[in-house]
Amino acid sequence: MSAAPLLEVTDLVKHFAIKSGVLIDREVGRVRAVDGVSLTLHEGETLGLVGESGCGKSTLARAILQLIAPTSGSVRFDGHELVGLSQRELRPLRRQMQMIFQDPFASLNPRKRIGQIIGDPMRLHGVADGAQLKRRVQELLDRVGLQAEHYNRYPHEFSGGQRQRIGIARALGTQPKLIIADEPVSALDVSVQAQIINLLEDLQREFGMAYLFVAHDLGVVRHVSDRVAVMYLGKLVEQADSDTLYARPRHPYTHALLSAVPIPDPRKNAARERITLEGDVPSPIDPPPGCHFHTRCASATDICRHDEPALVTDDCGHATACHHPL
Amino acid sequence: MSPILRVADLRVSFATDEGVVHAVDGVSFDVNPGEVVAIVGESGCGKSVTAQTLIGLTRSPNATISGTAIFGGRDLIDLSDDELRTVRGAHIAMVFQDPMTSLNPVYRVGDQIAEMIRAHREVSKREALTRAVELLHSVGIPNPERRARDYPHEFSGGMRQRVMIAMALALEPELLIADEPTTALDVTIQAQILNLLRTLNREKNTSVVLITHDLGVVAELADKVVVMYAGQVVEQASLDELFYQPQHPYTWGLLGSIPRPDEIRPDRLPQIPGQPPSLRNPPTGCRFAARCEYVFADCVQPPPLRSGSGIGHLDRCWLSADAKAGRR
């Protein structure tokens, strides 16, 4: 990991203004969806990003790709600073960074044929056209486990798992270096989910792209990730290599999250120590002062209510933002 | 101990433009008093249709329903809509997956619960409201007096699911049907709701039919497990037997393909190839055969649901007991 990272996100912030007023919009508040996140991703690596609904993980993914403009901070991708670039300047870089979406029903245009859906990114980026484009699309269909004959079909003729394969083929077409996958398997049944996870891993071995894998399922994230980052209310609270994080979580939130997952093993489930967090996640409009997690944390003390803990990385690369790590 | 619900040979099919869909095809199971029975399976296996049919929600002109579901000496399948209405709510209650759409957005939460109580019991509005507040308190909603006057949109997803559970429990039903009660919730909130359901089951001895796709949730809550595939029960066993001595290749596949947060990852996740068959035209033999790695000549015949290993442990597979034991 000595080479420069493929993706370097520094202090990225995305606030959404809440406006009110009839003629003149007055800003009356801000949703602090992403509130100063830094992370790095190397070539061919998978970083898992976990957190509960509303923690800002999807907003972070979109802000990295400049699908929404960040409020501040820096995103360096393959040597280029992305923040502040115009759409025109971004276009050649977009070829290198693609996205796979959660909902295989909403993310494919129902009026377009599969061949066009998969071929369009390649055509728009000038990767291929004409007969060559069609051949590329058919190769991709074959590579993701569909058939070349599917070229002329429409999305509604496919099941959820097959549609997700189409979405993956579309992302692969331009030979990206980075794929951001936002909950790519959470709409799928477990047997199909395993197929798609294996496909994503095979493709990574073959083509060497990096994944930023956003998900709420902690089992899936452990399985696919080299490193895992945990997000709570717009901030990273912990980051470590996958096995370390799951075996020895240091942030009380990570610990509670892991202990809350019911595991498919009744005896082990009954035997392990469980922590049930009280209450809901506070609103990102008005996050608690100090450590955002102190309102639900069993180890919170006075300092947690006033001072926000910094994300501190130890010698082994295990980063934790907590005054009283476990 | 006689079961409080005995479902026998339940069949539900729907006529559609593309042909008849046999959604539920001969499902039988018992629910004993105080027992939590989980029905697990993937999308389209017929688990939700089974649950909804029990309380009459699948009755429609294009549906054909047969079989029996004996509850309190009466057959739920045979009851008229009016008779069923007196059972529903008072004796059998249901909690749905989506707490966002199961509450009426224009009525205060307390009023909705009170109205439910008054539809079944002769009580004044004030008494019903007092009871609603008690119920909200019992499911762990803070400041229940104030919250009863709030509208559904003022509650978070987890709190709304608590409201649904409060409403389901208002008339102290003997049976609660919970259809994916925690699927829409985050894991920390899911843990709270599962705790709540377990407490209610233990303290009030309410029987629960739990519909879920999540084997983790099953492991947490169930006493008995029914595994469904393509409209049929493929395996039925006690919780421990199902997890530690599963008998059907589909169950093996399901248990194997879950990525575990508590174990070092395997190099490759075991997967079940292909996808479930269409229920318009299901295969005549074993319905899982096309995806099964143990398939052999006998599988072209439909296997019966029978006990091969222990009393009460049923599976629908032609493999010999030795072959199954050898696989484990």
Interface residues (C-beta under 8 A of the other chain):
Chain A: E52 S53 S159 G160 G161 D189 V190 S191 V192 Q193 A194 Q195 I197 N198 E201 H216 D217 L218 G219 V220 R222 H223 V224 S242 D243 Y246 A256 L257 L258 A260 V261 P262 I263 P264 D265 P266 R267 K268 N269 R274 T276 L277 E278 D280 V281
Chain B: E42 S43 S156 G157 G158 M159 D186 V187 T188 I189 Q190 A191 Q192 L194 N195 H213 D214 L215 G216 V217 V218 A219 E220 L239 D240 F243 Y244 G253 L254 L255 S257 I258 P259 R260 P261 D262 I264 R265 R268 L269 P270 Q271 I272 P273 Q275
